């Protein structure tokens, strides 16, 4: 009896969805696309005789890949790798593209949305910051040259008089 219980426990553990314990950066690099957003609808389907769930996902932030708007994600159904996500809660998803151009995800693909955006986000506004800095520098130099050419000196208390 104890041997049967041990066999069932080990079989259950073997059938569990096993995710690689890789850092998020490596998982993001291996994915074809990554998005943060919300699941807005789901329906059941079948692909080549295998049951699948089709999640309608509203993309709020594209982290990697050319994904945007509302997409459909295909996930396995009836297995331990089935994606369990709450509706209308922000999540991050690492996606792989199937040969038929559909997006695939498993339970291992779901990550924290803020962590995904931080890890995959690129600094934004770099060019704007450089342009604003150059404009400020030009204004300061223009002001300094103008004052030098005019010969205007500030009247400071305690300064020597010419």
C-alpha positions in Angstrom: 0.0 0.0 0.0 2.8 2.4 0.9 4.6 1.5 -2.3 1.5 2.3 -4.3 1.2 5.7 -2.6 4.8 6.5 -3.2 4.5 5.5 -6.9 1.4 7.8 -7.3 3.2 10.7 -5.6 6.3 10.3 -7.8 4.1 9.9 -10.9 2.2 13.1 -10.0 5.5 15.0 -9.5 6.8 13.7 -12.9 3.7 14.8 -14.7 3.9 18.3 -13.2 4.9 21.1 -15.5 8.6 21.7 -15.0 9.9 25.2 -15.7 13.6 25.9 -16.1 15.0 28.0 -13.3 16.6 30.5 -15.6 16.8 34.3 -14.8 14.2 36.4 -16.5 16.7 38.0 -18.8 17.7 34.7 -20.3 14.1 33.6 -20.7 13.3 37.0 -22.3 16.2 36.5 -24.7 14.9 33.0 -25.7 11.4 34.2 -26.3 10.2 35.4 -29.7 8.1 38.2 -28.2 7.1 39.5 -24.7 4.1 41.6 -23.7 2.5 42.9 -20.6 -1.3 43.3 -20.5 -4.5 41.5 -19.6 -6.5 38.5 -20.6 -9.9 39.8 -21.7 -11.5 36.5 -23.0 -10.8 32.8 -23.3 -12.3 30.0 -25.3 -11.6 26.3 -25.8 -10.5 24.9 -29.1 -8.6 22.0 -30.7 -5.5 21.9 -32.8 -4.6 18.7 -34.5 -6.7 16.7 -32.1 -5.2 18.3 -29.0 -7.3 20.5 -26.7 -6.1 24.1 -26.4 -7.3 27.3 -24.8 -7.3 30.4 -26.9 -6.7 33.5 -24.7 -7.6 36.9 -26.1 -4.9 39.2 -24.7 -5.0 43.0 -24.7 -1.4 44.2 -25.0 -0.7 47.3 -22.8 3.0 47.3 -23.3 5.1 45.6 -25.9 8.5 44.6 -24.4 9.9 42.5 -27.3 8.8 41.6 -30.8 6.3 43.1 -33.2 3.2 42.4 -31.1 0.6 45.0 -30.4 -3.1 45.7 -29.9 -5.1 42.6 -29.2 -3.6 39.2 -29.9 -4.7 35.6 -29.5 -2.5 33.2 -27.5 -2.7 29.5 -27.8 -2.1 27.5 -24.6 -2.3 23.8 -23.8 -5.5 22.7 -22.1 -6.0 19.8 -19.6 -2.3 19.5 -18.6 -0.2 20.8 -15.8 1.3 23.4 -18.1 -2.1 25.0 -18.6 -2.0 28.7 -18.1 -4.0 29.9 -15.1 -4.4 33.6 -15.3 -6.9 35.9 -13.6 -9.1 38.0 -15.9 -8.4 41.7 -16.1 -5.2 41.4 -13.9 -1.9 42.7 -15.4 0.5 39.9 -16.3 3.6 39.5 -18.4 3.8 36.7 -21.0 6.8 35.4 -22.9 5.6 34.2 -26.3 6.9 31.8 -28.9 5.7 31.9 -32.5 4.4 28.6 -34.0 5.0 27.8 -37.6 1.4 28.8 -38.4 2.2 32.3 -37.0 0.1 31.9 -33.8 1.5 32.8 -30.4 2.1 30.0 -27.9 2.5 30.2 -24.1 2.6 27.8 -21.2 2.4 28.2 -17.5 6.2 28.8 -17.5 5.6 31.7 -19.9 3.6 33.8 -17.3 5.7 36.3 -15.4 5.1 39.4 -13.3 4.2 42.3 -15.6 6.3 44.9 -13.7 9.3 42.6 -13.6 9.0 42.0 -17.3 8.7 45.7 -18.2 11.7 46.6 -16.0 13.9 43.7 -17.4 13.0 44.3 -21.0 12.4 48.0 -21.0 14.8 50.3 -22.8 15.6 53.7 -21.6 13.3 56.1 -23.4 13.8 59.7 -24.3 17.5 59.5 -24.8 17.5 61.6 -27.9 15.2 64.2 -26.4 17.4 64.6 -23.4 20.5 65.1 -25.6 18.7 67.7 -27.7 17.4 69.6 -24.7 20.9 69.6 -23.1 22.4 71.0 -26.3 19.8 73.7 -26.5 20.5 74.7 -22.9 24.2 74.7 -23.6 23.8 76.9 -26.7 21.7 79.4 -24.7 24.2 79.6 -21.9 27.1 80.1 -24.4 25.1 82.7 -26.4 24.3 84.6 -23.2 28.0 84.5 -22.1 29.3 85.7 -25.5 26.7 88.5 -25.6 27.7 89.7 -22.2 31.4 89.6 -23.1 31.0 91.6 -26.3 28.8 94.2 -24.6 31.2 94.6 -21.8 28.5 94.7 -19.2 29.7 93.9 -15.8 27.6 93.3 -12.8 27.6 95.9 -10.1 28.6 93.7 -7.1 28.9 95.1 -3.6 32.6 95.3 -2.6 33.9 94.9 -6.1 36.7 97.3 -7.2 35.6 100.2 -9.3 37.4 100.8 -12.6 
